[in-house]
Amino acid sequence: MKKITFLAVLLALFASLSLVAADRDFDSMAPDPDHTMGKGLLRGLANVGCSLIELPARTTYYSCLYSWNYIPYGLPMGIIDGANFSVIRVVGGVFDLMVLGTNARNHTLYTIFEIPTWPWDSPWLPTEEEKKEIEW
């Protein structure tokens, strides 16, 4: 009885996944010469190995965004956001390594959370437009 229940659940899971896959836009999953298995594995290694770079990057970003006069506000915000980004990078990197870098283009954890794909692409300084939005 347990085997039949297990097989029924497994069949329902595969059926629902195939329905979701049939409903997707397959143009976004077209082959991309820049998205290869080797680059996916390197992305995973880079994000796991360099994830702690987000702490000083986000701290600098928020301290400059809120002006150096407001460091008591920029410092904790930068540490919290940097820790979040670091966790996302580690989890995304481990996932990239687990699937051997074969996840589809624009279907990675980094695009879900809208952070740069590579850790060194993360902004260290805010743009002038972002600074103008936060006028004290």
Contacts in CASP RR format, 6 or more apart in sequence:
PFRMAT RR
TARGET T0000
AUTHOR 0000-0000-0000
METHOD contacts of the structure
MODEL  1
MKKITFLAVLLALFASLSLVAADRDFDSMAPDPDHTMGKGLLRGLANVGC
SLIELPARTTYYSCLYSWNYIPYGLPMGIIDGANFSVIRVVGGVFDLMVL
GTNARNHTLYTIFEIPTWPWDSPWLPTEEEKKEIEW
28 104 0 8 1.000
28 105 0 8 1.000
28 106 0 8 1.000
28 107 0 8 1.000
29 104 0 8 1.000
29 105 0 8 1.000
29 107 0 8 1.000
30 105 0 8 1.000
32 105 0 8 1.000
35 104 0 8 1.000
35 105 0 8 1.000
37 100 0 8 1.000
37 101 0 8 1.000
37 102 0 8 1.000
38 101 0 8 1.000
39 101 0 8 1.000
40 96 0 8 1.000
40 101 0 8 1.000
40 102 0 8 1.000
41 96 0 8 1.000
41 97 0 8 1.000
41 100 0 8 1.000
41 101 0 8 1.000
43 93 0 8 1.000
43 96 0 8 1.000
43 101 0 8 1.000
43 117 0 8 1.000
43 118 0 8 1.000
44 92 0 8 1.000
44 93 0 8 1.000
44 94 0 8 1.000
44 96 0 8 1.000
44 97 0 8 1.000
44 101 0 8 1.000
45 93 0 8 1.000
45 97 0 8 1.000
46 118 0 8 1.000
46 119 0 8 1.000
47 89 0 8 1.000
47 90 0 8 1.000
47 92 0 8 1.000
47 93 0 8 1.000
47 96 0 8 1.000
47 110 0 8 1.000
47 118 0 8 1.000
47 119 0 8 1.000
48 89 0 8 1.000
48 90 0 8 1.000
48 93 0 8 1.000
48 94 0 8 1.000
48 97 0 8 1.000
49 119 0 8 1.000
50 89 0 8 1.000
50 119 0 8 1.000
50 120 0 8 1.000
51 85 0 8 1.000
51 86 0 8 1.000
51 87 0 8 1.000
51 89 0 8 1.000
51 90 0 8 1.000
51 119 0 8 1.000
52 86 0 8 1.000
53 119 0 8 1.000
53 120 0 8 1.000
53 122 0 8 1.000
54 82 0 8 1.000
54 83 0 8 1.000
54 85 0 8 1.000
54 86 0 8 1.000
54 89 0 8 1.000
54 119 0 8 1.000
54 122 0 8 1.000
55 78 0 8 1.000
55 79 0 8 1.000
55 82 0 8 1.000
55 83 0 8 1.000
55 86 0 8 1.000
57 82 0 8 1.000
57 85 0 8 1.000
57 122 0 8 1.000
57 123 0 8 1.000
57 124 0 8 1.000
58 78 0 8 1.000
58 79 0 8 1.000
58 81 0 8 1.000
58 82 0 8 1.000
58 85 0 8 1.000
58 122 0 8 1.000
59 74 0 8 1.000
59 75 0 8 1.000
59 78 0 8 1.000
59 79 0 8 1.000
59 82 0 8 1.000
60 124 0 8 1.000
60 125 0 8 1.000
61 78 0 8 1.000
61 81 0 8 1.000
61 123 0 8 1.000
61 124 0 8 1.000
61 125 0 8 1.000
61 126 0 8 1.000
62 73 0 8 1.000
62 74 0 8 1.000
62 75 0 8 1.000
62 77 0 8 1.000
62 78 0 8 1.000
62 81 0 8 1.000
63 70 0 8 1.000
63 71 0 8 1.000
63 74 0 8 1.000
63 75 0 8 1.000
63 78 0 8 1.000
64 125 0 8 1.000
64 126 0 8 1.000
64 131 0 8 1.000
65 74 0 8 1.000
65 126 0 8 1.000
65 130 0 8 1.000
65 131 0 8 1.000
65 134 0 8 1.000
66 73 0 8 1.000
66 74 0 8 1.000
66 77 0 8 1.000
66 134 0 8 1.000
67 136 0 8 1.000
70 136 0 8 1.000
85 115 0 8 1.000
85 122 0 8 1.000
88 109 0 8 1.000
88 110 0 8 1.000
88 113 0 8 1.000
88 115 0 8 1.000
89 110 0 8 1.000
89 115 0 8 1.000
89 119 0 8 1.000
91 109 0 8 1.000
92 108 0 8 1.000
92 109 0 8 1.000
92 110 0 8 1.000
93 109 0 8 1.000
95 103 0 8 1.000
95 109 0 8 1.000
96 103 0 8 1.000
96 108 0 8 1.000
108 117 0 8 1.000
110 116 0 8 1.000
110 117 0 8 1.000
111 117 0 8 1.000
115 122 0 8 1.000
116 122 0 8 1.000
116 123 0 8 1.000
END
